[in-house]
Amino acid sequence: MRDARIPFDIQYGDIDYMDAKKDFTYDPVKYAGLPAYVDQLHDWGMRYVIILDPGIKIEPGYKAYDEGMQQDIFMKNPDGTSPVLTEVWPGDTYHPDFTHSAASQWWTDQCRDFHDNQGVHFDALWIDMNEPANFQTDDPTKRELMNCTGIYNFPPYLPRILGYWVGMYDKTFCMDNIQEWGLHYNVHSLYGHTMSQAT
């Protein structure tokens, strides 16, 4: 594009740059030269923006997961103790509770580590999937295992949302899951907002 003199100021990195679709990683084969490439973009006066999704793959040894578990920042099941199993691009995931008092620092630390220590000197973040999204409701067996019951998932008046026959949790989380600010039912629409505040 530069040779053709087509105006091109910003390069976006969609989920393909990640290693197995895990945040704060890059594919060591397909994107082996990513840090150098980003530095080259900067030399040309361009910017690089990466996508990040909130779903953190459940994988011991994966830094974001390990540190999130240590700091207990993932959204909780109605029992208030165990993290909520979700599913997005990398497979089985936990989602940070961005209302948790330690979550913003955890998120900042992960972003900083990717930028400074892994050398991917991104200029901005494109945050996505923070509706928050969950693919489990697309599979009847997985949807059953979610165990979304009760009045918060099936209120007396159920708006005719997409998938209303599934319940208020279609394509997302059970409404009776627990966040630091309260029931997910009460803060669902703030998930993207709290993620952007942390970002």
N, C-alpha and C positions, 0 to 999 in steps of 0.2 A: 504494500500500500504506500509505503514511503517512496518507493521508486516511481510509482504512478502519480505521486503528489496528491494523493487523496487525503483530505484532512482527517486526522486520526489522533485524538488526544488521550484517550483512556482505553486501556485493555481490561476487560472483565475476566475473572477466573471463576467459571461455574464449577459445580461439584466434581467435575471430571479431574480437576487438579489434585484432589484428595487421594490419600492412600486408603482404599476400601471404603471411601465415602465418610471417613472419620475427620471431624473438625480438627484443626491445628496440626494437620499432617499434609504431606504432599507425596504423590506416587513416586517412589524411588526409581522407577523404570521409565514410565511415560513422561514424567516431568522431572527427570534427574537434574536438569540444568535450570530449574525454576528460579532459584535465587539470583543466578547470574543474568538470566533473562530479564528479571524485574529490574536489576541494576542497569541493564542496557536500556530499558525503557526510560528510566530516569535520566540517563545520559542524553537521551533524545528529547528530553523535556516532557515526557509523557507520564501518566499516572497508571497505577495498577490497583484494581479493586477486587477483593476476593469475597466469595459467598461463604457464609457461616449459617448453619442450622442449629437449633438448640438441642436436638437429640444427640446424646452422647452414647456411643456404642458401649455395651456392657462387655468389657474385655479387660480382665486383670493384666496389668503391665502397660496398659494404655494410659499415659500420664493424666489426661483430662478426666478419665474415669476414676483412676486411683485417687487423685486429689479431691475429686468431687465426693467420693465415698468417705474419705478421711474427714472432710469438712461437713459431711452430712447435709449437702445443699440440694439434694434431689427431691422433687415433689413426692409426697407420701400417699399411701393408700389410706382408706378410712380408718385403719387401725392406728394411724399416726406414727408408725415406726418403720415400716418397710417401704422402700421406694416403689413407685408406680412403674410397672413394666409397660413400655410403649414400643412402637415399631415405626421407624421411618427409613430413610435411604440406607443406612449401614446395617439394618436388621434390628435386633432387639436393642432397645435403648432405654436410658433414663433421661428425663428432662429436668434441667435445673429449675428450682423454684426461685425465680428472680426477685420474689418478695422476701426471700431469706436474707438475713442481715449479713451473711458471709458470701452470698452468691456473686455480688458485683465484683468483689475483690478477686474471687476465684476466676471469674470470666476475664477480668482485666489481666490477671496473671497468665492465663492461657494465651490470650491475644499477644501480650508482650513477649512471652517466650517464643511464640511462632515468628514474630517480627524480629526480635533481637537475637535470640539464640539459634534459631533455625535459619535465619537470614533471609526470610521472605519479606522484604521491606515494602509491604502493601501500604497504600495511601489512604484507603478507606475500606469499610466493611459493608457488604450487602447482606443484610440479615433477612432470613427467609424462614418459612415453615413455622412461624411463630403465632399461628392462629390460636392455639397450638395444634399442629397436625398430628394425626395418629392413624396409621394404616390398618390397625387391627380390626376396626369395625367393618372393613370390607370382606373379611373372612368370618362366616358364621361361627366356626369353631373357636377362633380367637376372640370373637366378640362375646361369646358365652363365657370364656375364661376371664374376661375383664370383670365380670360380676357387677355390672352397673345396675343397681336396683334402687328402689325407694323414690321418694317424692322429688328429690332434686334431679334425678335422671328422667323421671316421668311425672312432671308436674300436672296438676289438674287441668290447666290449659296448656296444651303443647302447640307452640306456633308451627305453622306449616313450613318449617325450614327444610332444606334439602335433607332427605333421609329421616324425616320426622317420625316415620314408623319404627325406626330403630330406637329413637329416644334423643334426648338433648345432647347426648355424647357422640352422636354420629360424626365420624371423621376426626374426633378429638378425644378428650379424656372423660372419665366418669366425673360427674359434677360434684360427687361427694368426696373426691380426693382432697387432701389437706395441703394447704400452703401456709406460710407463716402468717399471712394476712387473713387467713380463714379458709372457708370452703372454696373449692375451685368454682363452684356455682356463682359465688359472689365476686370473684376476681377474674373470671375467664377472659373477659374483654380487655383486661389490663395486661395480659401476658406479653403481647408484643410491645406494649408501652414500657413495661418493666425491663424487658430485654433491651430495648433501645436505650433506656436510662443506664443500664449496666455497660452498654457498648460505648 
